[in-house]
């Protein structure tokens, strides 16, 4: 039996074959750079081994590796330059060779191992605490203990009974519900705007971890609250953390995911959001009848667990290779790209993919030259609104798409569904109905993993909008004509569930996937941040105005509010048909080229015909022109 130990740093650590005939432990030095590697064990014989001393030696090596990993990750987090000074050597191949490149559009991405797929998919876990935070407030606002705590009302007051003078009176005032829900969205709006700059300076992964820390601080304040003011302050701070995470997790996942499954992996983020909402509904359902502060403190405090899992997991994941290209750190980009694809960093496959990323980045810098901090923000709005390839058009596309996602009205159900069902007056257990709608959301989202890659982003958004607007108009008409009939209310709930199905399998994941794909690398972090901020801005607006539209002491629209959501979904349908491009099966660099050469309605017919590497310059030996790499390293910048 032969046991081979590969370590990217310690070539001298190996067990002597003479010390144990059953165990041959050889160490091979893959790289001399001080970057953390992993131990890979290859067993090439079925013979068992029982050499205790050698096993103990391997165990010591494992713990040495773990210590080094922790030390290295701390260096990366604490050093804005990611642990290395900028390299001035453009060669990353042994022997000083340059980057291998290709003119073949089918060979610009390295194959990926299953381990690499899991690494990409783990980042989607960030959706859980985003979804949980959005979902728990729905039930908490309807809990009798919290209503009594904040208003002094007694749930046993005869006036608030079904036959009393004010059966809908036992509830928080509209202004309190509006502020408690919307203040989180206000925090996320500003957090998302800040996240783009932080991600360009410290890295995508580090920004997400920082967001988790800020979020935990906000959750601690909410958990400790026994008054209205501290709860609002805690939700505002937690909002900043969610803004960091929600903006950059999409950017990070889009940049590290393979093109063939990028849509499915980013859709996993939306799936995790739905799981978070479901978990929140389950916890709310379990604590709703508590007659102490545990009724609301338990649902709030559990949020910290999701943030800790995400932060600790990302601590051991690699940074985005495209971030290092933007910073001009080509060696670091090759290292992390090799980890993400499960390939040696000096393999031809890794170099070919990296060469295309570098050539595309240099092309974009030539189109819009790099400037100072303010000019880098201004680059997001350069170009003509009537040119498909212009940055301003892409920025408006991303921000308006996220606005449209909020216009579907889905967060009305998940923010105010419980209180809305209570106001219908014919539902015995509105918490249970809220749990059912959340379960529909969770079960429907995984369908998008297949459909978004099979039918594409554009088709899903068009047909999803059509399905939603039909369901919403049915709910609105039925509730208006015969809303007091329990049978009609059951039909309304059924169509609300179908409406949620259409959203969860189309617009829910689709909007997040598209905004992660349409921006060129020089403005990608800010473009995604602006798009995410747009989502939270409209989330905040809807959270503020909805109680005034629906509550009995205000607009008292009741089911008629679905006329509003249905009309807005008509706009979503027209918008998707006219403006959403098809990005299925393309690398981020190919999406960039597609947006330059065709319009949204013809985008599904576009086929890649050249690579950026071939256009920017290939040598006779099939290498990317060294001056291209040198320019990218020279221009490496945080802005």
Secondary structure, 3 states (H helix, E strand, C coil): CCEEEEECCCCCCCCCHHHCCCCCEEEEECCCCCCCCCCEEEECCCCCCCCHHHHHHHHHHHHHHHHHHHHHHHHHHHCCCCCCCCCCCCCCCCCCCCCECCCCHHHCCCCCCHHHHHHHHHHHHHHHHHHHHHHHHHHHCCCHHHHHHHHCCCCCCHHHCCCCCCCCCCCCCHHHHHHHHHHHHHHHHHHHHHHHHHHHHHCHHHHHHHHHHHHHHHHHHHHHCCCHHHHHHHHHHHHHHHHHHHHHHHHHHHHHCCCCCHHHHHHHHHHHHHHHHHHHHHHHHHHCCCCCCHHHHHHHHCHHHHHHHHHHHHHCCCCCHHHHHHCCCHHHHHHHHHHHHCCCCCCHHHHHHHHHHHHHHHHHHHHCCCCCHHHHHHHHHCCCCCCCCCHHHHHHHHHHHHHHHHHCCHHHHHHHHHHHHHHHCCCCCHHHHHHHHHHHHHHHHCHHHHHHHHCCHHHHHHHHHHHHHHHHHHHHHHHHHHCCCHHHHHHHHHHHHHHHHHHHHHHHHHHHHHHCCCCCHHHHHHHHHHHHHHHHHHHHHHHHHHHHHHCCCCCCCHHHHHHHHHHHHHHHHHHHHHHCCCCCCCCHHHHHHHHHHCCHHHHHHCCCCCCHHHHHCECCCCEECHHHHHHHHHCCCCC
